[in-house]
């Protein structure tokens, strides 16, 4: 099991550690997931997400390669901009969802930690057709996500880079420094709140220096460390897909509600583009929807079957208690005929059926 360079800090803070994506990661700290969730929604929290993977793409065909590999239009990316995208297998199933950074002289892909090996194999397979140089730099980068309404005021104390809305809009980045350490400062995140992700290289001492500087800067705003547990509840409230739950190799981006990043008219073919065009034209047979649980204290878990009109119509992909709404929420795939908001459905668990309904996404 791998350790991030913040591991000793997490243990010193008495975090509950679990295995995730091959790493020992903090799922929560002593104050608990609900507290951490509310800290991010109302103040500022810090996630160690150093388990994420980073690939560099260089060469004459770098853009053409990305255009063929990814569903989004990488040609729209200017230097300093970030793009949310995904890549598919030939059958339309999703290999992974990830971020693409235009670094000027190269591109950087930031992929899910649990998928690094699989993604690396896939991008190399596709790269064989292009004049590109790929480098897996996943072990080189440390990554902190500083998220919440007070994240900007916290980080602005530590950098000369202007990270205001005007200078750093959503999904852009700047190269600069945090606490005098060279870093990529990115206006991105997985919580739905104002937030930044900080990529930097260095050893445990460098990591401790940056961690301590951020917590000192955020002390007046009630900053707290936050773990993977509340990262999941935060993203679910915003209906952000989680690979392995809501999307995977058996789902395509059209049915998963990712048609907005699937640019079928970007001027070139890409992996599975013909198939995805057909899915869009004929309409998907199922759709990912938001689910409002109508039964008290019932949590719909991944894999629970969904029923309507006395027949099975789908399954739950993600479910949890919403700390913001103080009620259970879920997402899942249902047959297209049942995707309309307000449709009454039932979820099976422990041999019983629990009432629910399709609701508009996101939840908050």
C-alpha positions in Angstrom: 0.0 0.0 0.0 1.4 3.4 -1.0 1.6 6.4 1.3 1.2 10.0 0.3 3.8 12.4 1.8 1.1 13.8 4.1 0.5 10.4 5.7 2.3 11.2 9.0 0.3 14.4 9.3 -3.0 12.6 8.9 -2.0 10.0 11.6 -0.8 12.8 13.9 -4.3 14.3 13.6 -5.9 11.0 14.5 -7.5 10.5 11.1 -9.3 7.2 10.4 -7.2 5.7 7.7 -8.4 3.3 5.0 -7.1 1.7 1.8 -8.2 3.7 -1.3 -6.9 3.4 -4.8 -3.9 1.5 -3.5 -3.1 4.3 -0.9 -3.6 4.6 2.8 -5.9 7.6 2.9 -7.9 9.5 5.6 -11.6 8.9 5.3 -12.4 11.2 8.2 -10.9 13.1 11.2 -12.1 13.0 14.8 -14.8 15.6 14.3 -16.6 13.4 11.8 -17.8 13.4 8.2 -20.9 15.6 8.8 -18.8 18.3 10.5 -16.2 18.2 7.7 -18.9 18.4 5.0 -20.4 21.5 6.6 -16.9 23.0 7.0 -16.4 22.8 3.2 -19.9 24.2 2.5 -19.5 27.1 4.9 -15.8 27.7 5.6 -12.8 26.0 4.2 -11.4 22.4 4.3 -8.2 20.8 3.0 -8.1 17.4 1.2 -5.0 15.4 0.5 -5.7 14.1 -3.0 -2.1 13.1 -3.8 -3.4 9.7 -4.9 -4.6 11.2 -8.2 -2.6 10.5 -11.3 -0.8 12.9 -13.7 0.3 12.1 -17.2 2.2 14.5 -19.5 1.6 14.6 -23.2 4.2 16.1 -25.5 5.1 16.1 -29.2 3.9 17.3 -32.6 0.7 15.2 -32.5 -0.2 16.1 -28.9 -3.4 17.9 -29.8 -4.4 15.4 -32.5 -3.8 12.6 -30.0 -6.0 14.2 -27.4 -8.7 14.9 -29.9 -8.8 11.3 -30.8 -8.5 10.0 -27.2 -11.0 12.3 -25.5 -14.7 13.1 -26.1 -14.3 16.8 -25.4 -12.8 19.3 -27.8 -9.2 19.9 -26.6 -8.6 22.3 -29.5 -10.7 24.8 -27.5 -8.1 24.8 -24.6 -5.9 27.8 -24.4 -2.8 28.0 -22.2 -3.8 28.3 -18.6 -7.2 26.6 -19.1 -8.5 23.3 -17.8 -11.1 21.0 -19.4 -13.3 18.3 -17.9 -13.4 15.3 -20.2 -13.5 11.5 -20.4 -12.1 8.8 -22.7 -14.0 5.8 -24.0 -13.4 2.2 -25.1 -14.5 1.3 -28.7 -17.8 0.1 -27.3 -18.6 3.5 -25.8 -17.9 2.4 -22.2 -16.0 5.0 -20.1 -12.3 4.3 -19.4 -12.1 7.3 -17.0 -13.2 10.9 -16.5 -10.3 13.3 -15.9 -9.0 16.9 -16.4 -6.9 18.2 -19.3 -4.5 21.1 -18.6 -3.0 23.1 -21.4 0.5 23.8 -20.0 1.6 25.7 -23.2 4.5 23.4 -24.3 2.6 20.2 -23.3 -0.7 18.9 -21.8 -1.3 17.3 -18.4 -4.0 14.8 -17.8 -5.2 14.4 -14.2 -6.8 11.0 -13.8 -8.5 9.1 -11.0 -6.1 7.4 -8.6 -7.8 4.0 -8.8 -7.5 4.0 -12.6 -3.8 5.1 -13.0 -2.5 1.8 -14.3 -5.5 1.0 -16.5 -5.5 4.6 -17.9 -1.8 4.5 -18.5 -2.2 1.3 -20.5 -5.0 2.7 -22.5 -3.4 6.1 -23.4 -0.3 4.2 -24.5 -2.3 2.0 -26.8 -4.0 4.9 -28.4 -0.7 6.9 -28.6 0.9 4.2 -30.8 -0.9 5.9 -33.8 0.6 9.3 -33.0 3.9 11.1 -32.8 3.7 11.8 -29.0 5.7 11.4 -25.9 3.9 10.3 -22.8 5.3 10.4 -19.2 3.6 9.1 -16.1 4.5 11.8 -13.4 1.9 10.5 -10.8 4.6 9.8 -8.2 6.2 13.3 -8.7 3.3 15.4 -7.6 1.7 16.2 -4.3 -1.9 17.5 -4.5 -4.0 19.4 -2.0 -7.6 20.5 -2.6 -8.4 23.6 -0.6 -12.2 24.0 -0.9 -14.9 26.2 0.5 -16.2 29.8 0.5 -13.1 31.0 2.5 -10.5 29.1 0.3 -9.6 32.2 -1.8 -9.0 34.4 1.3 -6.9 31.6 2.8 -4.7 31.0 -0.2 -4.3 34.6 -1.3 -2.2 35.2 1.8 0.3 32.6 0.6 0.8 33.6 -3.0 1.7 36.6 -5.2 -0.6 35.1 -7.9 -3.9 37.0 -8.2 -6.5 34.2 -7.6 -9.5 36.5 -7.8 -12.5 35.6 -10.1 -11.3 38.2 -12.6 -7.8 36.8 -12.9 -8.6 33.1 -12.3 -12.0 32.1 -13.5 -13.4 28.6 -12.9 -11.4 25.9 -14.7 -8.2 27.9 -15.2 -4.8 27.7 -13.5 -1.7 29.8 -12.9 1.9 28.7 -12.3 3.2 30.4 -9.2 4.1 29.6 -5.6 2.4 28.7 -2.4 4.4 29.5 0.8 7.5 30.1 -1.5 7.2 26.6 -3.1 6.7 26.4 -6.8 3.2 25.2 -7.6 0.4 24.9 -10.2 -2.6 26.7 -8.6 -5.8 25.5 -10.2 -9.3 26.8 -9.8 -10.9 23.4 -9.8 -12.4 20.9 -7.3 -14.9 18.2 -6.7 -17.1 19.8 -4.0 -19.2 22.3 -5.9 -17.8 25.1 -3.8 -15.2 27.8 -4.5 -12.0 26.0 -4.4 -8.4 25.4 -5.6 -6.2 22.4 -6.2 -2.4 22.9 -5.6 0.1 20.7 -7.4 3.7 20.8 -6.3 6.8 18.6 -6.0 8.8 17.9 -2.9 9.5 15.7 0.0 7.6 15.2 3.4 9.3 18.4 4.8 8.0 20.4 1.8 4.5 19.0 2.3 4.5 19.7 6.0 5.6 23.3 5.3 2.8 23.9 2.8 0.2 22.1 5.0 1.2 24.2 8.0 1.2 27.5 6.0 -2.3 26.8 4.7 -3.7 26.0 8.1 -2.1 29.0 9.7 -3.5 31.2 6.9 -7.0 29.7 7.3 -7.1 29.6 11.1 -9.2 32.8 11.3 -11.8 31.2 8.9 -12.2 28.0 10.9 -10.2 25.8 8.5 -10.1 22.0 9.1 -8.7 18.9 7.5 -11.2 17.0 5.5 -11.3 13.3 4.3 -12.6 11.1 1.6 -15.9 10.5 3.4 -17.1 14.1 3.1 -15.6 14.4 -0.4 -18.1 11.7 -1.4 -21.1 13.4 0.2 -20.1 16.8 -1.2 -19.8 15.5 -4.7 -23.1 13.5 -4.4 -25.1 16.6 -3.4 -23.8 18.3 -6.6 -24.4 15.1 -8.7 -20.8 14.8 -9.8 -20.1 11.4 -11.2 -17.8 9.0 -9.3 -15.9 6.5 -11.4 -16.7 3.0 -10.3 -20.1 4.0 -9.0 -21.9 6.2 -11.5 -19.7 5.7 -14.5 -17.5 2.8 -15.6 -16.7 0.6 -18.6 -20.4 -0.5 -18.8 -21.8 3.1 -19.1 -21.5 5.6 -21.9 -21.2 9.4 -21.5 -24.6 10.1 -23.1 -26.7 8.0 -20.8 -24.5 9.2 -17.8 -25.6 12.9 -18.5 -22.1 13.8 -19.8 -23.4 14.7 -23.3 -22.3 18.3 -22.5 -18.7 17.3 -22.6 -19.1 14.9 -25.6 -18.4 17.0 -28.6 -19.7 15.0 -31.5 -19.2 17.8 -33.9 -15.6 18.8 -33.0 -14.4 18.3 -36.6 -12.7 14.9 -36.1 -13.5 11.4 -35.2 -12.6 10.1 -31.8 -12.7 6.7 -30.1 -16.4 5.5 -30.2 -17.6 8.7 -31.8 -19.8 6.9 -34.4 -21.3 4.8 -31.7 -22.0 7.7 -29.4 -23.6 9.7 -32.3 -26.0 6.8 -32.8 -26.8 6.6 -29.1 -27.6 10.4 -29.1 -29.7 10.2 -32.2 -31.7 7.1 -31.1 -31.8 8.3 -27.4 -30.2 6.2 -24.7 -32.2 3.3 -23.3 -31.5 4.4 -19.8 -30.5 7.6 -18.0 -28.7 8.6 -14.8 -31.1 10.5 -12.6 -31.3 12.0 -9.2 -33.4 10.1 -6.6 -35.3 11.6 -3.7 -35.8 9.0 -1.0 -39.2 9.2 0.5 -38.7 6.6 3.3 -37.3 7.9 6.6 -33.7 6.9 7.5 -33.3 4.7 4.4 -30.0 4.9 2.6 -30.0 3.6 -0.9 -26.7 1.9 -1.5 -24.7 1.2 -4.7 -26.2 -1.7 -6.6 -29.7 -1.7 -5.0 -32.4 -2.5 -7.6 -34.9 0.1 -8.7 -38.5 -0.8 -9.6 -41.6 0.9 -11.1 -44.9 -0.5 -12.3 -44.0 -3.8 -10.7 -40.9 -4.4 -12.8 -37.2 -3.8 -12.4 -36.1 -0.6 -14.3 -32.6 0.1 -13.0 -30.2 0.3 -10.1 -28.7 2.8 -7.6 -25.2 4.0 -8.3 -24.6 6.3 -5.3 -26.5 7.0 -2.1 -25.9 8.7 1.2 -27.5 11.0 3.8 -27.1 14.6 2.7 -25.6 16.6 5.5 -26.9 19.8 3.9 -30.5 18.7 3.3 -30.5 16.3 6.3 -32.3 13.7 4.2 -31.2 10.6 2.1 -30.4 11.2 -1.5 -29.2 9.0 -4.4 -28.4 8.7 -8.0 -29.0 5.8 -10.3 -29.8 4.5 -13.8 -33.4 4.0 -14.8 -35.1 3.0 -18.1 -35.6 6.1 -20.2 -39.4 5.9 -19.9 -39.0 6.6 -16.1 -36.5 9.5 -16.2 -39.0 12.3 -15.9 -38.8 14.4 -12.7 -41.5 13.4 -10.3 -41.7 9.8 -11.5 -42.5 7.5 -8.5 -40.1 4.6 -8.1 -39.2 2.0 -5.5 -35.8 0.8 -4.3 -35.4 -2.8 -3.1 -33.3 -3.6 0.0 -33.4 -6.5 2.4 -36.4 -8.0 0.6 -38.5 -4.8 1.0 -39.4 -2.0 -1.4 -38.8 1.6 -0.2 -40.6 4.6 -1.9 -38.6 7.2 -3.8 -39.0 9.6 -6.8 -36.9 11.0 -9.6 -35.8 14.5 -8.7 -34.0 17.3 -10.6 -30.2 17.3 -10.3 -28.2 18.7 -8.5 -29.6 18.3 -5.0 -28.1 21.5 -3.7 
